[in-house]
Amino acid sequence: EDQVTQSPEALRLQEGESSSLNCSYTVSGLRGLFWYRQDPGKGPEFLFTLYSAGEEKEKERLKATLTKKESFLHITAPKPEDSATYLCAVSGGFKTIFGAGTRLFVKA
Amino acid sequence: ETGVTQTPRHLVMGMTNKKSLKCEQHLGHNAMYWYKQSAKKPLELMFVYNFKEQTENNSVPSRFSPECPNSSHLFLHLHTLQPEDSALYLCASSQEVAQETQYFGPGTRLLVL
């Protein structure tokens, strides 16, 4: 069964304290893995799409990596404005499945 | 207007009311989606439309009725809802179905009393 699991469920960091979020997945024939950021009461905002193992993408303090079983979202020297829920989704066949998300809190 | 827009942003309705949610995408995409997002749960896919034809209905109760008059507009008609239907309803679009990046609207926060 296709599945996406994100960990941890919540993460509290001090400003400047780097860390990583994990997205583990099982899917038949991966077509793409997506990372989104969601602020409270708003729709998810697209961050990255990764298509194959070994691929990496960066945007400001965020870097996403992909292996055959999981993806990491690395956050370097986070700031309070990085506080949000980060969603991972995978597309396989003709379905896209979302994880439950990781709630990130960055304290000044 | 750019991206994906949704109206209304907030809606309160009684269980006997009938209301509609509207979504419009200005991205020239061919696929549109309705999702339900409840607290601490993954996004739940409700309906998928590709070139204004419904391609997926994830066992959604008949009190939710989608309508896609063209590839830029998507509606979700609501009637005789239950309190457990209270959630954030998100619309998304993508160039093609499923394997492409989806772009989301801001959502409609629905409260059923």
gemmi code that builds the backbone of each chain (N, CA, C; Angstrom):
import gemmi

chains = {
    "A": [
        ("GLU", (0.843, -1.200, 0.000), (0.000, 0.000, 0.000), (0.878, 1.249, 0.000)),
        ("ASP", (0.541, 2.211, -0.862), (1.294, 3.455, -0.918), (1.132, 4.244, 0.383)),
        ("GLN", (2.237, 4.790, 0.881), (2.191, 5.435, 2.193), (3.256, 6.509, 2.311)),
        ("VAL", (2.944, 7.568, 3.056), (3.897, 8.640, 3.333), (3.876, 8.915, 4.836)),
        ("THR", (5.046, 8.876, 5.459), (5.153, 9.110, 6.895), (6.161, 10.216, 7.147)),
        ("GLN", (5.744, 11.236, 7.875), (6.648, 12.342, 8.183), (7.008, 12.329, 9.664)),
        ("SER", (8.270, 12.647, 9.932), (8.722, 12.730, 11.317), (9.762, 13.843, 11.459)),
        ("PRO", (9.848, 14.445, 12.660), (8.918, 14.253, 13.775), (7.582, 14.928, 13.491)),
        ("GLU", (6.614, 14.696, 14.359), (5.317, 15.350, 14.207), (5.446, 16.846, 14.485)),
        ("ALA", (6.285, 17.200, 15.450), (6.539, 18.604, 15.788), (8.008, 18.765, 16.153)),
        ("LEU", (8.553, 19.932, 15.858), (9.968, 20.189, 16.106), (10.125, 21.622, 16.589)),
        ("ARG", (10.777, 21.762, 17.726), (11.017, 23.103, 18.276), (12.507, 23.391, 18.230)),
        ("LEU", (12.882, 24.494, 17.600), (14.280, 24.869, 17.433), (14.513, 26.280, 17.938)),
        ("GLN", (15.732, 26.533, 18.355), (16.162, 27.897, 18.623), (16.601, 28.525, 17.305)),
        ("GLU", (16.469, 29.813, 17.197), (16.950, 30.502, 15.996), (18.411, 30.158, 15.770)),
        ("GLY", (18.751, 29.768, 14.542), (20.125, 29.406, 14.213), (20.471, 27.944, 14.424)),
        ("GLU", (19.558, 27.176, 15.010), (19.812, 25.747, 15.291), (19.365, 24.917, 14.097)),
        ("SER", (20.289, 24.430, 13.306), (19.972, 23.663, 12.091), (19.415, 22.286, 12.435)),
        ("SER", (18.554, 21.757, 11.571), (17.964, 20.438, 11.792), (17.395, 19.913, 10.472)),
        ("SER", (16.819, 18.702, 10.535), (16.251, 18.082, 9.337), (14.891, 17.484, 9.628)),
        ("LEU", (14.009, 17.548, 8.641), (12.713, 16.887, 8.691), (12.760, 15.679, 7.757)),
        ("ASN", (12.064, 14.606, 8.156), (12.112, 13.374, 7.379), (10.772, 13.047, 6.742)),
        ("CYS", (10.829, 12.498, 5.543), (9.641, 12.005, 4.846), (9.979, 10.630, 4.293)),
        ("SER", (9.399, 9.588, 4.882), (9.602, 8.225, 4.411), (8.411, 7.821, 3.561)),
        ("TYR", (8.690, 7.097, 2.475), (7.573, 6.774, 1.592), (7.704, 5.373, 1.006)),
        ("THR", (6.567, 4.794, 0.692), (6.502, 3.587, -0.119), (5.468, 3.870, -1.197)),
        ("VAL", (5.881, 3.731, -2.433), (4.973, 4.007, -3.543), (5.397, 3.170, -4.727)),
        ("SER", (4.433, 2.765, -5.525), (4.723, 2.002, -6.733), (5.067, 2.955, -7.856)),
        ("GLY", (6.331, 2.952, -8.239), (6.736, 3.798, -9.363), (6.677, 5.279, -9.050)),
        ("LEU", (7.675, 5.773, -8.323), (7.691, 7.181, -7.924), (7.773, 8.071, -9.150)),
        ("ARG", (6.842, 9.002, -9.253), (6.875, 9.987, -10.339), (7.385, 11.334, -9.846)),
        ("GLY", (7.236, 11.590, -8.544), (7.723, 12.852, -8.011), (7.483, 12.925, -6.515)),
        ("LEU", (8.352, 13.646, -5.816), (8.173, 13.902, -4.387), (8.159, 15.414, -4.211)),
        ("PHE", (7.178, 15.892, -3.462), (6.925, 17.322, -3.351), (7.022, 17.770, -1.904)),
        ("TRP", (7.599, 18.940, -1.683), (7.602, 19.575, -0.373), (6.804, 20.880, -0.462)),
        ("TYR", (5.956, 21.075, 0.557), (5.160, 22.295, 0.662), (5.342, 22.888, 2.047)),
        ("ARG", (5.137, 24.201, 2.129), (5.080, 24.895, 3.413), (3.652, 25.390, 3.598)),
        ("GLN", (3.099, 25.210, 4.803), (1.747, 25.685, 5.059), (1.711, 26.514, 6.342)),
        ("ASP", (1.283, 27.751, 6.222), (1.078, 28.613, 7.385), (-0.349, 28.435, 7.890)),
        ("PRO", (-0.590, 28.694, 9.165), (-1.925, 28.462, 9.742), (-3.025, 29.177, 8.965)),
        ("GLY", (-4.097, 28.438, 8.649), (-5.245, 29.029, 7.967), (-5.034, 29.334, 6.503)),
        ("LYS", (-3.912, 28.875, 5.933), (-3.616, 29.152, 4.521), (-3.407, 27.859, 3.749)),
        ("GLY", (-3.426, 27.962, 2.425), (-3.160, 26.808, 1.593), (-1.676, 26.504, 1.528)),
        ("PRO", (-1.319, 25.253, 1.235), (0.101, 24.890, 1.102), (0.768, 25.681, -0.016)),
        ("GLU", (2.016, 26.071, 0.247), (2.822, 26.824, -0.722), (3.907, 25.902, -1.235)),
        ("PHE", (4.016, 25.759, -2.545), (4.981, 24.848, -3.146), (6.414, 25.275, -2.861)),
        ("LEU", (7.259, 24.303, -2.484), (8.677, 24.565, -2.263), (9.547, 23.870, -3.314)),
        ("PHE", (9.476, 22.527, -3.364), (10.365, 21.750, -4.232), (9.638, 20.557, -4.837)),
        ("THR", (10.129, 20.120, -6.003), (9.792, 18.821, -6.566), (11.094, 18.086, -6.842)),
        ("LEU", (11.167, 16.825, -6.401), (12.318, 15.956, -6.655), (11.821, 14.753, -7.436)),
        ("TYR", (12.601, 14.319, -8.420), (12.115, 13.256, -9.300), (12.891, 11.953, -9.189)),
        ("SER", (14.179, 12.019, -8.785), (14.949, 10.780, -8.766), (15.928, 10.793, -7.604)),
        ("ALA", (16.283, 9.577, -7.143), (17.209, 9.417, -6.029), (18.528, 10.116, -6.344)),
        ("GLY", (19.034, 10.833, -5.338), (20.275, 11.568, -5.515), (20.060, 13.036, -5.847)),
        ("GLU", (18.856, 13.376, -6.213), (18.560, 14.756, -6.582), (18.499, 15.636, -5.338)),
        ("GLU", (18.974, 16.870, -5.459), (18.934, 17.844, -4.378), (18.468, 19.187, -4.938)),
        ("LYS", (17.712, 19.935, -4.099), (17.306, 21.280, -4.495), (17.397, 22.201, -3.287)),
        ("GLU", (17.748, 23.458, -3.556), (17.930, 24.420, -2.474), (17.151, 25.691, -2.736)),
        ("LYS", (16.706, 26.299, -1.618), (16.042, 27.599, -1.700), (16.270, 28.296, -0.370)),
        ("GLU", (17.048, 29.336, -0.393), (17.381, 30.099, 0.811), (17.928, 29.158, 1.882)),
        ("ARG", (17.273, 29.035, 3.031), (17.791, 28.213, 4.125), (17.347, 26.747, 4.024)),
        ("LEU", (16.621, 26.391, 2.993), (16.067, 25.050, 2.844), (16.798, 24.252, 1.762)),
        ("LYS", (17.007, 22.973, 2.059), (17.607, 22.066, 1.074), (16.886, 20.739, 1.158)),
        ("ALA", (16.382, 20.256, 0.035), (15.672, 18.983, -0.009), (16.521, 17.950, -0.732)),
        ("THR", (16.554, 16.730, -0.167), (17.288, 15.630, -0.767), (16.376, 14.424, -0.889)),
        ("LEU", (16.734, 13.501, -1.787), (15.877, 12.343, -2.057), (16.704, 11.076, -2.210)),
        ("THR", (16.257, 10.004, -1.512), (16.798, 8.662, -1.731), (15.650, 7.787, -2.217)),
        ("LYS", (15.912, 6.488, -2.362), (14.863, 5.595, -2.862), (13.766, 5.329, -1.840)),
        ("LYS", (14.020, 5.682, -0.571), (13.028, 5.385, 0.459), (12.577, 6.604, 1.242)),
        ("GLU", (13.345, 7.704, 1.169), (13.000, 8.851, 1.987), (13.544, 10.149, 1.415)),
        ("SER", (13.004, 11.236, 1.952), (13.472, 12.559, 1.596), (13.704, 13.336, 2.889)),
        ("PHE", (14.698, 14.208, 2.839), (14.973, 15.076, 3.976), (14.822, 16.528, 3.547)),
        ("LEU", (14.284, 17.316, 4.458), (14.256, 18.767, 4.272), (15.166, 19.347, 5.349)),
        ("HIS", (16.341, 19.813, 4.904), (17.319, 20.359, 5.833), (17.080, 21.856, 5.973)),
        ("ILE", (17.070, 22.317, 7.219), (16.879, 23.749, 7.475), (18.141, 24.260, 8.165)),
        ("THR", (18.826, 25.167, 7.493), (20.096, 25.686, 8.005), (19.879, 27.058, 8.643)),
        ("ALA", (20.335, 27.186, 9.893), (20.226, 28.454, 10.626), (18.823, 29.049, 10.510)),
        ("PRO", (17.805, 28.324, 10.976), (16.427, 28.797, 10.807), (16.144, 30.101, 11.547)),
        ("LYS", (15.158, 30.821, 11.023), (14.685, 32.053, 11.641), (13.228, 31.861, 12.074)),
        ("PRO", (12.741, 32.714, 12.977), (11.337, 32.571, 13.421), (10.336, 32.540, 12.270)),
        ("GLU", (10.605, 33.243, 11.185), (9.672, 33.249, 10.055), (9.638, 31.914, 9.302)),
        ("ASP", (10.517, 30.993, 9.634), (10.465, 29.650, 9.049), (9.452, 28.767, 9.771)),
        ("SER", (8.891, 29.263, 10.857), (7.879, 28.500, 11.595), (6.668, 28.263, 10.704)),
        ("ALA", (6.281, 27.002, 10.560), (5.171, 26.614, 9.678), (5.028, 25.107, 9.765)),
        ("THR", (4.039, 24.565, 9.068), (3.935, 23.125, 8.884), (4.499, 22.780, 7.514)),
        ("TYR", (5.378, 21.792, 7.475), (5.994, 21.368, 6.221), (5.389, 20.030, 5.814)),
        ("LEU", (4.815, 20.019, 4.614), (4.125, 18.844, 4.092), (4.957, 18.177, 3.002)),
        ("CYS", (4.949, 16.858, 3.022), (5.584, 16.061, 1.989), (4.489, 15.301, 1.246)),
        ("ALA", (4.632, 15.156, -0.052), (3.676, 14.383, -0.848), (4.440, 13.594, -1.900)),
        ("VAL", (3.918, 12.415, -2.238), (4.535, 11.617, -3.294), (3.495, 11.287, -4.348)),
        ("SER", (3.950, 11.230, -5.568), (3.089, 10.884, -6.683), (3.579, 9.585, -7.292)),
        ("GLY", (2.673, 8.596, -7.391), (2.992, 7.320, -8.001), (1.791, 6.857, -8.785)),
        ("GLY", (1.996, 6.326, -9.944), (0.837, 5.984, -10.764), (0.085, 7.252, -11.093)),
        ("PHE", (-1.189, 7.300, -10.752), (-1.969, 8.507, -10.995), (-2.516, 9.098, -9.702)),
        ("LYS", (-1.805, 8.822, -8.587), (-2.262, 9.346, -7.295), (-1.163, 10.151, -6.621)),
        ("THR", (-1.556, 11.172, -5.909), (-0.639, 11.917, -5.050), (-1.102, 11.738, -3.614)),
        ("ILE", (-0.172, 11.323, -2.748), (-0.493, 11.056, -1.346), (0.295, 12.012, -0.470)),
        ("PHE", (-0.382, 12.639, 0.484), (0.254, 13.586, 1.397), (0.540, 12.943, 2.750)),
        ("GLY", (1.638, 13.358, 3.367), (1.906, 13.027, 4.756), (1.158, 13.978, 5.675)),
        ("ALA", (1.204, 13.696, 6.969), (0.473, 14.501, 7.951), (1.189, 15.802, 8.286)),
        ("GLY", (2.464, 15.906, 7.896), (3.190, 17.150, 8.106), (4.047, 17.165, 9.362)),
        ("THR", (5.008, 18.068, 9.376), (5.820, 18.362, 10.562), (5.623, 19.824, 10.912)),
        ("ARG", (5.189, 20.067, 12.158), (5.005, 21.452, 12.613), (6.323, 21.944, 13.177)),
        ("LEU", (6.869, 22.989, 12.580), (8.154, 23.542, 12.994), (7.930, 24.853, 13.735)),
        ("PHE", (8.544, 24.948, 14.907), (8.490, 26.187, 15.699), (9.924, 26.665, 15.889)),
        ("VAL", (10.219, 27.877, 15.480), (11.557, 28.445, 15.655), (11.449, 29.640, 16.596)),
        ("LYS", (12.152, 29.543, 17.703), (12.091, 30.583, 18.730), (13.276, 31.534, 18.594)),
        ("ALA", (12.990, 32.828, 18.706), (14.044, 33.848, 18.602), (14.966, 33.825, 19.824)),
    ],
    "B": [
        ("GLU", (-5.871, 38.896, -11.054), (-5.740, 37.756, -10.136), (-4.715, 36.769, -10.667)),
        ("THR", (-3.913, 36.222, -9.773), (-2.930, 35.225, -10.175), (-3.117, 33.975, -9.339)),
        ("GLY", (-2.578, 32.850, -9.838), (-2.585, 31.616, -9.059), (-3.979, 31.025, -8.938)),
        ("VAL", (-4.269, 30.504, -7.765), (-5.532, 29.836, -7.489), (-6.287, 30.635, -6.420)),
        ("THR", (-7.511, 31.008, -6.725), (-8.317, 31.768, -5.777), (-9.515, 30.952, -5.322)),
        ("GLN", (-9.945, 31.171, -4.098), (-11.096, 30.470, -3.544), (-12.002, 31.468, -2.817)),
        ("THR", (-13.303, 31.264, -2.988), (-14.291, 32.065, -2.252), (-15.428, 31.170, -1.790)),
        ("PRO", (-16.037, 31.455, -0.638), (-15.575, 32.444, 0.331), (-14.353, 31.929, 1.099)),
        ("ARG", (-13.717, 32.745, 1.869), (-12.587, 32.304, 2.683), (-13.069, 31.660, 3.979)),
        ("HIS", (-14.222, 32.103, 4.453), (-14.807, 31.546, 5.678), (-16.306, 31.334, 5.443)),
        ("LEU", (-16.841, 30.251, 6.003), (-18.263, 29.953, 5.828), (-18.780, 29.240, 7.063)),
        ("VAL", (-19.892, 29.748, 7.591), (-20.586, 29.091, 8.694), (-21.961, 28.704, 8.176)),
        ("MET", (-22.332, 27.457, 8.341), (-23.635, 27.022, 7.858), (-24.286, 26.022, 8.799)),
        ("GLY", (-25.614, 26.024, 8.787), (-26.348, 25.044, 9.556), (-26.466, 23.755, 8.773)),
        ("MET", (-26.883, 22.726, 9.444), (-26.930, 21.404, 8.807), (-27.969, 21.317, 7.703)),
        ("THR", (-28.940, 22.235, 7.694), (-29.980, 22.177, 6.660), (-29.716, 23.133, 5.499)),
        ("ASN", (-28.631, 23.909, 5.593), (-28.345, 24.898, 4.547), (-27.788, 24.257, 3.286)),
        ("LYS", (-27.851, 25.035, 2.192), (-27.155, 24.677, 0.960), (-26.224, 25.834, 0.614)),
        ("LYS", (-24.972, 25.530, 0.377), (-24.000, 26.548, 0.010), (-23.062, 25.978, -1.050)),
        ("SER", (-22.285, 26.873, -1.669), (-21.303, 26.432, -2.661), (-19.964, 27.102, -2.431)),
        ("LEU", (-18.896, 26.340, -2.639), (-17.534, 26.870, -2.630), (-17.085, 27.022, -4.073)),
        ("LYS", (-16.327, 28.101, -4.315), (-15.857, 28.360, -5.672), (-14.344, 28.401, -5.718)),
        ("CYS", (-13.798, 27.861, -6.795), (-12.356, 27.882, -7.007), (-12.097, 28.313, -8.448)),
        ("GLU", (-11.104, 29.163, -8.643), (-10.721, 29.589, -9.989), (-9.205, 29.573, -10.095)),
        ("GLN", (-8.690, 28.991, -11.184), (-7.235, 28.988, -11.376), (-6.889, 29.785, -12.630)),
        ("HIS", (-5.820, 30.575, -12.483), (-5.386, 31.488, -13.548), (-4.034, 31.039, -14.111)),
        ("LEU", (-3.765, 29.729, -14.043), (-2.459, 29.193, -14.415), (-2.478, 28.437, -15.734)),
        ("GLY", (-3.651, 28.320, -16.344), (-3.743, 27.574, -17.596), (-3.592, 26.074, -17.420)),
        ("HIS", (-3.876, 25.581, -16.219), (-3.746, 24.148, -15.940), (-4.953, 23.354, -16.437)),
        ("ASN", (-4.745, 22.034, -16.558), (-5.813, 21.167, -17.060), (-6.479, 20.333, -15.981)),
        ("ALA", (-5.847, 20.202, -14.824), (-6.378, 19.371, -13.750), (-6.689, 20.225, -12.527)),
        ("MET", (-7.794, 19.897, -11.861), (-8.182, 20.597, -10.646), (-8.634, 19.590, -9.598)),
        ("TYR", (-8.440, 19.956, -8.332), (-8.648, 19.035, -7.225), (-9.390, 19.723, -6.076)),
        ("TRP", (-10.192, 18.936, -5.347), (-10.709, 19.360, -4.046), (-10.098, 18.453, -2.975)),
        ("TYR", (-9.588, 19.101, -1.895), (-9.073, 18.393, -0.738), (-9.800, 18.867, 0.512)),
        ("LYS", (-9.868, 17.959, 1.503), (-10.349, 18.315, 2.829), (-9.170, 18.205, 3.788)),
        ("GLN", (-8.985, 19.237, 4.625), (-7.918, 19.195, 5.613), (-8.500, 19.399, 7.009)),
        ("SER", (-8.424, 18.335, 7.816), (-8.860, 18.407, 9.210), (-7.623, 18.501, 10.090)),
        ("ALA", (-7.825, 18.965, 11.318), (-6.707, 19.186, 12.232), (-5.883, 17.909, 12.427)),
        ("LYS", (-4.567, 18.044, 12.274), (-3.601, 16.971, 12.527), (-3.807, 15.729, 11.667)),
        ("LYS", (-4.486, 15.869, 10.546), (-4.669, 14.748, 9.608), (-4.041, 15.098, 8.271)),
        ("PRO", (-3.618, 14.107, 7.504), (-3.129, 14.405, 6.148), (-4.244, 14.972, 5.272)),
        ("LEU", (-3.843, 15.685, 4.264), (-4.811, 16.142, 3.283), (-5.562, 14.942, 2.703)),
        ("GLU", (-6.887, 15.082, 2.615), (-7.715, 14.013, 2.061), (-8.203, 14.444, 0.681)),
        ("LEU", (-7.800, 13.701, -0.328), (-8.253, 14.004, -1.679), (-9.727, 13.640, -1.802)),
        ("MET", (-10.522, 14.583, -2.330), (-11.960, 14.325, -2.486), (-12.299, 14.034, -3.948)),
        ("PHE", (-11.963, 14.971, -4.815), (-12.326, 14.849, -6.233), (-11.166, 15.334, -7.103)),
        ("VAL", (-11.085, 14.726, -8.308), (-10.113, 15.148, -9.305), (-10.837, 15.367, -10.618)),
        ("TYR", (-10.526, 16.473, -11.271), (-11.055, 16.742, -12.605), (-9.895, 16.942, -13.559)),
        ("ASN", (-9.977, 16.310, -14.723), (-8.962, 16.449, -15.763), (-9.679, 16.881, -17.032)),
        ("PHE", (-9.302, 18.047, -17.568), (-9.994, 18.595, -18.732), (-11.504, 18.596, -18.487)),
        ("LYS", (-11.895, 19.068, -17.305), (-13.262, 19.225, -16.804), (-14.079, 17.939, -16.709)),
        ("GLU", (-13.409, 16.784, -16.830), (-14.074, 15.505, -16.611), (-13.619, 14.925, -15.266)),
        ("GLN", (-14.580, 14.445, -14.475), (-14.217, 13.888, -13.182), (-13.505, 12.558, -13.379)),
        ("THR", (-12.318, 12.435, -12.819), (-11.543, 11.205, -12.961), (-11.402, 10.463, -11.645)),
        ("GLU", (-11.753, 11.091, -10.542), (-11.616, 10.424, -9.264), (-12.616, 10.985, -8.264)),
        ("ASN", (-13.230, 10.053, -7.525), (-14.125, 10.390, -6.430), (-13.768, 9.440, -5.306)),
        ("ASN", (-13.118, 9.947, -4.282), (-12.603, 9.084, -3.217), (-13.663, 8.765, -2.174)),
        ("SER", (-14.724, 8.095, -2.607), (-15.790, 7.656, -1.686), (-16.315, 8.807, -0.843)),
        ("VAL", (-16.522, 9.934, -1.496), (-17.006, 11.114, -0.779), (-18.532, 11.042, -0.650)),
        ("PRO", (-19.075, 11.363, 0.531), (-20.538, 11.324, 0.703), (-21.250, 12.225, -0.300)),
        ("SER", (-22.464, 11.832, -0.659), (-23.204, 12.557, -1.695), (-23.634, 13.958, -1.257)),
        ("ARG", (-23.480, 14.294, 0.005), (-23.805, 15.658, 0.432), (-22.768, 16.673, -0.090)),
        ("PHE", (-21.665, 16.153, -0.656), (-20.691, 16.985, -1.357), (-20.848, 16.704, -2.856)),
        ("SER", (-21.108, 17.749, -3.631), (-21.345, 17.571, -5.058), (-20.455, 18.519, -5.849)),
        ("PRO", (-19.476, 17.996, -6.592), (-18.588, 18.878, -7.342), (-19.172, 19.241, -8.700)),
        ("GLU", (-18.675, 20.352, -9.237), (-19.063, 20.776, -10.583), (-17.873, 21.472, -11.215)),
        ("CYS", (-17.558, 21.103, -12.468), (-16.428, 21.702, -13.167), (-16.895, 22.145, -14.549)),
        ("PRO", (-17.370, 23.373, -14.686), (-17.920, 23.828, -15.974), (-16.852, 24.025, -17.050)),
        ("ASN", (-15.617, 24.310, -16.652), (-14.498, 24.435, -17.599), (-13.208, 24.221, -16.822)),
        ("SER", (-12.073, 24.161, -17.526), (-10.840, 23.799, -16.813), (-10.310, 24.892, -15.889)),
        ("SER", (-10.961, 26.058, -15.834), (-10.496, 27.121, -14.942), (-11.328, 27.259, -13.677)),
        ("HIS", (-12.510, 26.658, -13.678), (-13.432, 26.840, -12.551), (-13.859, 25.506, -11.968)),
        ("LEU", (-13.954, 25.491, -10.639), (-14.375, 24.291, -9.929), (-15.254, 24.730, -8.771)),
        ("PHE", (-16.369, 24.022, -8.594), (-17.285, 24.331, -7.499), (-17.454, 23.094, -6.615)),
        ("LEU", (-17.784, 23.342, -5.358), (-18.164, 22.255, -4.459), (-19.474, 22.669, -3.805)),
        ("HIS", (-20.550, 21.972, -4.191), (-21.885, 22.277, -3.657), (-22.106, 21.452, -2.387)),
        ("LEU", (-22.587, 22.126, -1.367), (-22.735, 21.511, -0.046), (-24.205, 21.523, 0.383)),
        ("HIS", (-24.695, 20.384, 0.887), (-26.064, 20.367, 1.413), (-26.199, 19.301, 2.491)),
        ("THR", (-26.992, 19.632, 3.486), (-27.234, 18.773, 4.661), (-25.938, 18.217, 5.230)),
        ("LEU", (-24.994, 19.117, 5.499), (-23.705, 18.696, 6.050), (-23.832, 18.356, 7.538)),
        ("GLN", (-22.811, 17.666, 8.028), (-22.725, 17.272, 9.427), (-21.617, 18.064, 10.121)),
        ("PRO", (-21.684, 18.199, 11.442), (-20.625, 18.933, 12.146), (-19.223, 18.400, 11.853)),
        ("GLU", (-19.089, 17.105, 11.625), (-17.759, 16.532, 11.350), (-17.217, 16.922, 9.977)),
        ("ASP", (-18.036, 17.598, 9.186), (-17.571, 18.107, 7.895), (-16.846, 19.435, 8.047)),
        ("SER", (-16.853, 19.997, 9.233), (-16.118, 21.243, 9.488), (-14.629, 20.996, 9.252)),
        ("ALA", (-14.023, 21.831, 8.419), (-12.616, 21.629, 8.034), (-12.183, 22.771, 7.127)),
        ("LEU", (-10.936, 22.712, 6.698), (-10.425, 23.622, 5.664), (-10.529, 22.891, 4.329)),
        ("TYR", (-11.229, 23.488, 3.371), (-11.389, 22.878, 2.058), (-10.474, 23.601, 1.079)),
        ("LEU", (-9.589, 22.816, 0.492), (-8.554, 23.365, -0.379), (-8.784, 22.941, -1.813)),
        ("CYS", (-8.592, 23.891, -2.702), (-8.623, 23.627, -4.130), (-7.195, 23.694, -4.642)),
        ("ALA", (-6.863, 22.865, -5.595), (-5.530, 22.881, -6.195), (-5.651, 22.658, -7.694)),
        ("SER", (-4.605, 23.028, -8.424), (-4.566, 22.744, -9.856), (-3.163, 22.303, -10.238)),
        ("SER", (-3.067, 21.579, -11.345), (-1.772, 21.177, -11.885), (-1.881, 21.097, -13.400)),
        ("GLN", (-0.728, 21.123, -14.069), (-0.733, 21.103, -15.522), (-1.404, 19.823, -16.041)),
        ("GLU", (-0.960, 18.686, -15.476), (-1.579, 17.405, -15.804), (-1.961, 16.733, -14.497)),
        ("VAL", (-2.650, 15.594, -14.584), (-3.119, 14.939, -13.368), (-1.980, 14.271, -12.619)),
        ("ALA", (-2.006, 14.379, -11.310), (-1.233, 13.619, -10.324), (0.270, 13.837, -10.344)),
        ("GLN", (0.971, 13.535, -11.450), (2.421, 13.539, -11.345), (3.028, 14.930, -11.380)),
        ("GLU", (2.246, 15.915, -11.665), (2.759, 17.270, -11.731), (2.582, 17.988, -10.398)),
        ("THR", (3.405, 19.014, -10.193), (3.286, 19.837, -9.004), (1.906, 20.469, -8.936)),
        ("GLN", (1.285, 20.395, -7.763), (-0.017, 21.008, -7.561), (0.142, 22.353, -6.867)),
        ("TYR", (-0.651, 23.322, -7.296), (-0.641, 24.648, -6.701), (-1.979, 24.879, -6.013)),
        ("PHE", (-1.909, 25.318, -4.767), (-3.094, 25.394, -3.922), (-3.632, 26.814, -3.788)),
        ("GLY", (-4.947, 26.879, -3.588), (-5.586, 28.122, -3.198), (-5.475, 28.324, -1.696)),
        ("PRO", (-6.005, 29.436, -1.186), (-5.888, 29.739, 0.244), (-6.845, 28.937, 1.119)),
        ("GLY", (-7.837, 28.296, 0.502), (-8.754, 27.471, 1.275), (-10.003, 28.207, 1.729)),
        ("THR", (-11.033, 27.425, 2.014), (-12.263, 27.926, 2.653), (-12.390, 27.228, 4.001)),
        ("ARG", (-12.427, 28.026, 5.062), (-12.609, 27.462, 6.400), (-14.103, 27.306, 6.639)),
        ("LEU", (-14.573, 26.062, 6.750), (-16.002, 25.760, 6.881), (-16.319, 25.305, 8.300)),
        ("LEU", (-17.351, 25.897, 8.867), (-17.861, 25.489, 10.180), (-19.324, 25.118, 10.023)),
        ("VAL", (-19.651, 23.877, 10.386), (-21.024, 23.395, 10.305), (-21.591, 23.306, 11.717)),
        ("LEU", (-22.662, 24.044, 11.941), (-23.259, 24.078, 13.289), (-24.438, 23.129, 13.398)),
    ],
}
model = gemmi.Model(1)
for chain_id, residues in chains.items():
    chain = gemmi.Chain(chain_id)
    for i, (resn, *xyz) in enumerate(residues, 1):
        res = gemmi.Residue()
        res.name, res.seqid = resn, gemmi.SeqId(i, " ")
        for name, pos in zip(("N", "CA", "C"), xyz):
            atom = gemmi.Atom()
            atom.name, atom.element = name, gemmi.Element(name[0])
            atom.pos, atom.b_iso = gemmi.Position(*pos), 0.0
            res.add_atom(atom)
        chain.add_residue(res)
    model.add_chain(chain)
structure = gemmi.Structure()
structure.add_model(model)
structure.setup_entities()
